Amino acid sequence: MPRAVVKLGSSIVADDRGELRDDVLETVCAEVAGLHLAGSEVVVVTSGAIARGMRLLGLPVRPRAIDELQAASAVGQGKLYRAYDELLRAHGVTSAQVLLTFFDMSARTHYLNARQTLRRLLDWRVLPVINENDTTTTDEISFGDNDFLAAQVAVLTSADALVLLTDTDGLFTADPRVDPGARLVEEVADFGALRELAIGTETSPLGSGGMRSKVVAAEMATAAGIRVVIANGRRAGTVAAAVTGEPVGTRFAARPARYSSFKLWLKYAKPTRGRILVDPGAERALREGGTSLLPVGIVDVAGDFEAGDAVEVARAADGPGIGKGITSYSAAELRSVKGLKSAEVRARLPRATEEAVHRDYFVLG
């Protein structure tokens, strides 16, 4: 049976006033419970804590100040999870509340701990209900929306499918709310072709995502060998159909997995702290030879970072990145040895390793 991550956006969880959509939640939880009881492993990722808190506090519009968002989440999160817990328990399914932050994904030790905990819950046949821990997050360390979080959880749990539930039937060629000629895109094989579509970033009054964030999440998950479906969460039967592979919504086929779990974490979860600019020979060696980056190939260093941080490697300061890697040097050290051959580097920094970025800790963009 498949392992699936099912994500509910704010527009599915609550209406524009912040009231829970009890009928929608009940239907989704019934379908999730049915899959679980049939032997599938299902993880739910939910938005809606802030929306729920806003309603309970009587706030007319979504706050913008981070402390207000945190406070609204603190009020709403417990009540939101209680709704899931009661609905799932009615079908004989035990659930667990899991709150994650961006730091849990970006710090490797925390990432591995989160993976181990989720896998243990699944082994125990407990259904995790995950949300971002908005109460302690900040703008600088936020997922921004739970589409990214859901994709990360799908990679984390080695899921077979990621289902992103929204309030439309899927991805359209244009915004169907303003363009009557918009057509549903049933299958996506080439993410590059999507650039021609008017994929919006508009959200519900209570949300923080948008269709574009769902496409980015789909690109991330499919790169890990996970198929993705964007579909209407208000339609009964959607979750079961999407998880079992029936044609529904917009479907993204899994791509051949190119990277190890470590490199997927590096590529999508660990934030960059700076940029290393390289010469044409180093670029060619990284792209075609799969080699490590040596100081001799570095022409400039941007940012302030320490050894062990992730950095972007690029050909030019304002050009696209070549890839992303974990640096063996601090920014100050790299500036002192850029362009030098290995023997010269060892003379200047006796304890230094030969590689500025080792090939095992580098992933192409």
C-alpha positions in Angstrom: 0.0 0.0 0.0 1.3 3.5 -0.8 2.7 6.0 1.7 1.2 9.4 1.1 1.4 12.9 2.5 -1.9 14.9 2.3 -1.7 18.6 2.7 -4.8 20.8 3.4 -4.5 24.5 2.7 -6.1 27.2 4.8 -8.9 27.6 2.2 -9.8 23.9 2.7 -9.6 24.0 6.5 -11.5 27.2 7.1 -13.8 29.7 5.4 -13.0 33.4 4.9 -14.3 34.1 8.4 -12.0 31.6 10.0 -14.7 29.1 10.8 -13.7 25.5 10.3 -15.2 23.8 7.3 -16.5 20.9 9.4 -18.1 19.1 6.4 -14.8 19.2 4.4 -12.6 18.1 7.3 -15.0 15.3 8.1 -14.9 14.0 4.5 -11.1 14.3 4.2 -10.5 12.7 7.6 -12.9 9.8 6.6 -11.0 9.2 3.4 -7.6 9.4 5.1 -8.9 7.0 7.8 -10.1 4.6 5.2 -6.7 4.6 3.5 -5.0 4.1 6.9 -7.2 1.3 7.9 -6.7 -0.4 4.5 -3.0 -0.5 5.2 -1.6 2.7 3.7 0.7 5.0 5.7 -0.7 8.5 5.6 0.7 11.8 7.0 -1.5 14.9 7.1 0.0 18.3 6.8 -2.4 21.1 7.7 -2.6 24.8 7.6 -5.3 26.8 9.4 -4.0 27.5 12.9 -3.7 31.2 12.4 -7.1 31.3 10.6 -8.7 29.4 13.5 -7.0 31.7 16.0 -8.2 34.8 14.2 -11.8 33.6 14.4 -11.6 32.8 18.1 -10.0 36.2 18.8 -12.4 38.1 16.5 -9.7 39.5 14.3 -11.3 40.8 11.0 -8.2 40.5 8.8 -5.0 38.4 8.8 -2.4 40.1 11.0 1.0 41.2 9.5 3.1 41.6 12.6 5.0 38.5 13.5 4.0 38.6 17.2 0.3 38.9 16.2 0.6 35.9 13.9 2.4 33.9 16.6 -0.3 34.8 19.1 -3.1 33.9 16.7 -1.4 30.6 16.0 -1.0 29.8 19.7 -4.8 30.3 20.2 -5.8 28.3 17.1 -3.4 25.4 16.9 -4.7 23.3 19.8 -8.3 23.8 18.7 -7.4 22.9 15.1 -5.6 19.7 16.1 -8.5 18.7 18.4 -10.8 18.7 15.4 -8.5 16.3 13.5 -8.0 14.1 16.5 -11.8 13.8 17.2 -12.6 13.1 13.5 -9.9 10.5 13.1 -10.7 8.9 16.4 -14.3 8.5 15.3 -12.9 6.1 12.7 -10.7 4.2 15.1 -7.5 6.0 14.0 -4.9 7.2 16.6 -3.3 10.5 15.6 -0.3 12.5 16.9 0.3 16.3 16.7 3.7 17.2 15.3 4.9 20.8 15.0 7.9 21.5 12.9 10.0 24.6 12.2 12.3 25.5 9.3 15.2 24.9 11.7 14.1 21.3 12.1 14.5 20.9 8.4 17.6 22.9 7.8 19.7 21.6 10.7 20.8 18.1 9.7 20.6 16.6 13.2 17.1 17.9 13.8 16.1 16.7 10.3 17.3 13.2 11.1 15.5 13.3 14.5 12.3 14.4 12.8 12.6 11.6 10.3 13.1 9.0 12.9 10.2 10.2 15.0 7.8 10.2 12.0 8.9 6.8 10.9 8.4 5.5 14.5 4.8 6.9 14.5 4.1 5.3 11.2 5.5 2.0 12.4 3.2 2.2 15.4 0.3 2.9 13.0 -0.2 6.4 14.4 -1.3 9.0 11.9 0.8 12.2 12.2 -0.9 15.6 11.8 1.8 18.1 11.1 1.8 21.9 11.1 4.5 24.5 11.2 5.2 25.8 14.7 4.0 29.3 13.9 4.1 30.2 17.6 7.9 30.2 17.7 8.9 30.8 14.1 10.0 34.1 12.6 10.0 35.6 9.1 13.6 34.6 8.6 13.1 30.9 9.5 9.5 30.3 8.2 8.5 27.9 5.6 6.3 30.7 4.2 3.5 28.3 3.4 2.9 24.7 4.2 3.3 23.5 0.6 7.0 23.6 1.1 6.6 21.9 4.4 4.5 19.2 2.9 7.1 18.6 0.2 9.8 18.4 2.8 7.8 15.9 4.8 7.2 13.8 1.7 10.9 13.6 1.1 11.6 13.1 4.8 9.2 10.1 5.0 10.1 8.7 1.5 6.5 9.0 0.5 5.1 7.5 -2.7 2.6 10.4 -3.3 2.1 14.0 -2.2 -1.4 15.3 -2.5 -1.9 19.1 -2.3 -5.5 20.0 -1.6 -6.7 23.4 -2.6 -10.1 25.1 -3.5 -9.8 24.6 -7.3 -9.7 21.5 -9.4 -6.0 21.8 -10.0 -3.6 23.9 -12.1 -5.2 25.9 -14.9 -3.7 27.6 -17.9 -4.9 30.9 -16.4 -6.8 32.0 -13.3 -10.3 30.4 -13.7 -11.8 33.0 -11.4 -11.2 35.7 -14.0 -10.6 33.9 -17.3 -13.6 31.7 -18.4 -11.3 30.2 -21.1 -8.9 28.7 -18.5 -8.3 25.0 -19.0 -7.3 22.4 -16.4 -3.8 21.1 -16.9 -4.3 17.4 -16.2 -0.7 16.3 -16.4 2.6 18.0 -16.2 5.7 16.4 -17.7 7.8 19.4 -18.2 8.1 22.1 -15.5 9.8 24.4 -18.0 6.6 24.5 -20.0 4.8 25.9 -17.0 6.7 29.2 -17.3 4.3 30.1 -20.1 1.3 29.8 -17.9 -0.1 32.6 -15.7 0.4 30.7 -12.4 -0.8 33.0 -9.7 0.5 33.7 -6.2 -2.9 34.9 -4.9 -4.2 33.2 -1.8 -7.4 33.1 0.3 -7.7 36.0 2.8 -6.5 33.6 5.5 -3.7 31.8 3.6 -0.1 32.5 2.8 0.6 30.2 -0.2 -0.8 30.2 -3.7 -0.7 28.0 -6.8 2.9 28.9 -7.6 4.1 27.6 -4.2 2.3 24.3 -5.0 4.2 24.0 -8.3 7.5 24.6 -6.6 6.5 22.0 -4.0 5.7 19.6 -6.8 9.0 20.2 -8.5 10.8 19.5 -5.2 8.9 16.3 -4.5 9.0 14.8 -8.0 12.8 15.3 -8.0 12.8 12.9 -5.1 10.9 10.3 -7.0 7.5 11.2 -5.5 4.4 11.7 -7.7 2.3 14.8 -6.9 -1.3 15.7 -7.3 -2.9 19.1 -6.9 -6.6 18.7 -6.5 -9.9 20.1 -5.1 -10.1 19.2 -1.4 -13.8 20.2 -1.3 -14.8 17.4 -3.6 -15.6 14.0 -2.0 -13.4 11.2 -3.1 -10.5 13.4 -4.1 -8.0 12.1 -1.5 -8.7 8.4 -2.1 -8.5 8.9 -5.8 -5.2 10.9 -5.7 -3.5 8.5 -3.3 -4.4 5.4 -5.3 -3.4 6.9 -8.6 -6.8 7.5 -10.2 -7.0 10.5 -12.6 -7.9 13.6 -10.6 -6.7 17.1 -10.5 -3.3 18.0 -11.9 -0.8 15.2 -11.8 3.0 15.4 -11.8 4.8 12.2 -12.5 7.7 11.1 -10.3 11.0 11.7 -11.9 13.9 9.3 -11.6 15.6 10.1 -8.2 19.0 11.6 -9.0 20.1 12.4 -5.4 20.6 10.7 -2.1 18.5 11.8 0.8 21.4 13.9 2.1 21.7 15.7 -1.2 17.9 16.3 -1.4 18.1 17.8 2.1 21.0 20.0 1.0 19.3 21.0 -2.2 15.9 21.9 -0.8 16.1 22.3 2.9 19.4 23.8 4.0 19.5 27.6 3.5 22.5 29.3 1.8 24.7 31.8 3.7 26.7 33.1 0.8 28.0 32.8 -2.8 31.2 31.5 -4.3 32.0 32.6 -7.8 34.1 30.3 -10.0 36.0 30.4 -13.3 34.9 28.6 -16.4 37.2 25.6 -15.8 35.8 25.0 -12.3 32.2 25.4 -13.7 32.9 22.8 -16.3 34.5 20.4 -13.8 31.5 20.7 -11.5 28.9 20.3 -14.2 30.5 17.6 -16.3 33.1 15.9 -14.2 31.4 15.6 -10.8 34.6 16.8 -9.1 35.1 18.8 -5.9 35.6 22.6 -6.0 39.2 23.6 -5.2 40.3 27.1 -4.1 42.3 27.5 -7.4 39.0 27.7 -9.3 37.4 30.4 -7.1 37.5 34.0 -8.3 35.4 35.8 -5.7 33.4 35.2 -2.5 30.2 37.0 -1.4 28.6 37.0 2.0 29.7 36.1 5.5 29.6 32.4 6.3 31.5 29.8 8.4 32.8 26.4 7.5 29.9 23.9 7.4 27.4 26.5 6.0 25.7 25.9 2.7 26.7 28.3 -0.1 25.6 28.8 -3.7 28.2 28.2 -6.4 27.9 30.4 -9.4 29.7 31.6 -12.5 28.8 35.3 -12.1 27.6 37.5 -9.3 24.2 38.2 -10.9 24.0 34.9 -12.9 22.2 31.7 -12.2 23.7 29.3 -9.7 25.6 26.2 -10.8 24.7 24.3 -7.6 24.8 24.3 -3.8 27.3 22.9 -1.4 28.7 22.8 2.1 31.9 24.8 2.4 35.0 23.5 4.1 36.2 27.1 4.7 34.8 30.3 6.2 34.3 33.3 3.9 37.3 35.0 5.3 39.5 31.9 4.7 38.2 31.5 1.2 39.0 35.1 0.4 42.6 34.5 1.6 43.2 31.4 -0.6 41.0 32.0 -3.7 42.9 31.3 -6.9 45.7 29.5 -5.1 46.9 26.0 -5.9 46.6 23.3 -3.3 50.2 23.5 -2.1 49.9 27.2 -1.6 46.6 26.8 0.3 48.3 24.3 2.6 51.2 26.7 3.2 48.8 29.5 4.1 46.2 27.4 6.0 48.1 24.3 7.3 45.0 22.5 8.7 42.9 23.2 5.6 41.5 20.4 3.5 42.2 20.4 -0.2 38.6 20.9 -1.3 36.7 24.2 -0.8 33.5 22.2 -1.4 33.8 18.4 -1.5 31.9 16.6 -4.3 30.0 14.5 -1.7 28.6 17.7 -0.2 27.7 19.4 -3.5 24.5 19.2 -5.6 23.9 20.7 -9.0 21.1 23.3 -9.2 
